[in-house]
Amino acid sequence: MKKLMCAVAALSAGICMADITSANIVGYQTIQSPASQEFCAIAVQFEAVDGKQELPIASLINVADPKGYAVINGQADQIWVWKSADANWEKYFYRKQGSNPATGWCKQKTTTVTTDTIKNGETFFFQRAKGGSVCDITLSGGVTKFTATPKYANLVAEQYCFLAYPWPVSLPIAGFEKYQGNPKGYAVINGQADQIWLWRNGDWVKYFYRKQGSNPATGWCKAKETSVTTDTIGAGEGFFFYRGKGGVTDEINFTYESK
């Protein structure tokens, strides 16, 4: 068994802490939920126990004290899933039994428990309902085989993907280009380069892929810096990946990095 303490990105000023335990076959993350109406980003670093690289949203997380209403509204707990093709959020609300018998996670504007899934290696936002207290939320599933090489949605120029490393370990940002295949970068760090965005302490931390110019650095650099970063993406932490302007359509092919 291996235990890691890690920070999960938050969409508000707080940082969510995750206690991750994993075994050869199954694992789980115990994450402290944010406060009322705050968000945290939770990385999906497990797969279904039957080996499918996706988890049903209906059973994606177990909230120790779920907050829901018979009428789906902003006062219920929420899950937000990023849809790259639409560049928009798909929202799910926790609905408690009322006039309709559904109790569980329902897509916005519906009253039946969803059958939608989210892929291992993607990330979602969880929002705690108005008035909801801090509590534990648990994400669990099978651990992806270390020999697997998961592939993720096509990278399209000027498009964002909300991703996660598919194993519950930290990942150095330097060297990320080996998963991209065709990194897009410029000597001057700007919006035309590939980018990685992390939400930390209430703000975005941005990294750009820089190609050698007047400064010798070639690789992933933090915004406003010209040296290759030594920062890491934490276990349990999701990130936005942005494909630079003019970049060719490509895939991200993750491999397990032995620690």
N, C-alpha and C positions, 0 to 999 in steps of 0.2 A: 504494500500500500504506500502511496506517496501523497503527502499533504503539502499544499502550497497556500500561502496567504497572498491575496492579490487585491489590487484596486480595480473595480469595474467602473468604466467611464460614466459620469452623471451629466444629465442635461441641465442641471441646476448647480448651485454653488457647492453642494455636498459631494462626497466621494463614497460610493458603495463598496463595502468590503466583502470579499467572497472567500469562503473556506472550501477548497476544492479537494476532494478525495477521489482517487481513481484506482482501479484494479485492472487486470489484464482484459476483462470482458465488459464490466459495467462500471459506471462512475456517477458522481453527482456533484453539483455545486450548491452550497448553502450561501445565499446572498442576503444581506440585510437590505430591506426595501428602503426607498427614500421616504422623506417626510411627505405630508399632505400636499398634493398637487405638484410634486417634483418628479423628475424623470431620472432614470438610469438606463444605460445601454448594456444589454446582456448578450454576450457572445454565445452562439450555439456551437458548442465544441463536443457534442455527442451526437450519435445517430440512433435510429431505432434499434431495438435489440434483435430484430430480424435481419439486420444488416443494411436496410434501406438508409440512404444518407439524407434523411429528413425526419422531422418529428411533427406529430399532429399538434396544431395550436390548441386544440381542446384539452390536451393533457401536457402541454409544453412546460408549464410551471405549476408548482403547488404553493399557493399562498397560505401562510399559517392563519391569517385572519382576513379572508377575502372581503372586499367591500363592493357590494353590488346593489342594484335596484331593479324592481320589476319594469320600470321604464328606463330604457338605456339613455343615459345622459352623462354629463361631465362629472357627476359625483361618483361614478363607478370606477373601479380599477380599469386600466386600459393597457392594451398592447398595440404598438405601432410597428408595422412592417413596411420597409422601404421597397417600392416597386420601381426598379430602374427604367423599365420600358416606358412607364408613365411619368417618371420623375416626380412621384407623389407617394403619400402614405396610405396604406390600407390599415384601417383602424378596427380594433376588436374591443368590446366592452364586456366586463363580467356582469352577467345578468342573474339575479336571484328570482326564484319562482314567484310569479304573481298571477295575473289572469291567464298568462300563457305558461305552460308547464316547464319551459326551458330553464335550466339552471346551469350556468357555465359560460364559456367564452363564445360570444356571438359577434358576427361581423356587423359593422355599423349599418343601421336601418333594417336589420333582420331580427327575428325573435327565436331562431333555432340555433342550437349549438353547432358551431362551424366544423366542417370537415377539411378545411384548408390545412396546409403544412408549411413548415419553414425548413430550409435546407441546413444541414450541418456545414459550418463554415460561413454562415451569415449571422447578422446581428439584428436585434429588435430593441425598441425602446419600451420600457415599462413605466407607466405613470401611476402613482398612488393616488387614490380618490381623495377628494376634498373631505377633510375630517378624519381620514384614515391614519392610524398610528403606525409607527415604524414596526415592522415584523419581519420574520424570515420568509424568503421565497426560495424554492428548490427547483433546480433544473437537473434532470437525470437522463441516462440512456446508455447505450453501448459506446465504448471507446473505439474510435476508428483504428483499424489495423495500421501499424507503423509502416507497413510495406505499401499501403494504398497511396495513390497520387490523385487526390480529389481535384476535379476541374470545376471552375466556376464561370458564371455568366460571361458572355462575350464582352470585352472591353471595347466600348465605342467612343470615338472622339467626343470630348466635352460632355461626358456622361459620368454620373456617380454610381458606385456600387457600395452597399453597406455590408462589409465583410468581417470575417474573423478567421484567425488561424484555426484549423479544424481539430487541433489537439490542445488539451488544457495545460499548456506550458507557455512561457514567455517567448517572444520572437524578436531578435535584433532587427531594427529598421534598416541598418546598413546591410547590403546584400539582398534586399528584397527584389532587386531587378532580376535575379535569377529565376523567380517565379513568373515574371511578366513575359519574357521572351523577347519583346521588342520595346524596351523602355524609351520614352519620349522625354528628351531633356534639352536644356539650353545653357549656354555659358552664363547668361543673366537669368537669375531665378525669377520666373514670372508665371502668369496663368497659362502659358502655352506648354508648360512641362507637366509630366505626371505628378500627382500629388497624393499625400496621405494626410487625413485629418483625424485627430484624436480630441475628444471632449474631456477636458480636465479642469477642475477648479473653476467651473462656470464660464469657460471660454475655450475656443478651438486652438489647439496646438497644430501647426501646419508644417509639413515637410515637402520639399520639392526635389525632383530628380535633376541633378545638375551635371552637365557635360563639361569637360575641360575647356576653359577659356583662358582669360588672363590669370585666373587663379587655378592652381593645379588640381583642385578637387573634382573628382568624377564620382558621383554616387548620390545618395540621399542626404540632403542637408536640411536642417531646420530653417524656417523662414528667417531672412535677414542674416543668415550665416553662410559662410563659403567653405566650411570644412565638413567632411562626412560625419554624420551624427553617431554618437555612441548610445543613443536612447533605444529603448525597447518598447514593444507593445506587450502589455502585461497579460498573464494568463487570465482569461475571463473578460478581456477588454476587446471591444469591437472597434472598427475604424471605417471611415469613408475612404474609398479609393477613387480618384478622379483621373480619367484618361485625358492627356493633354491635347490641345488643339492640333489637328492634323495627324494625330497618332493613328496607326492602322488598327483595324479590329483584331483583337487578340484574346487569349484566354489566360487566366491565372491558374497555374498548375502547382499546387502546394506539395511539398515533400516534408517528411518528418525530420526535424533537426535534432539529432541526439545531443542531450545535455550532459 
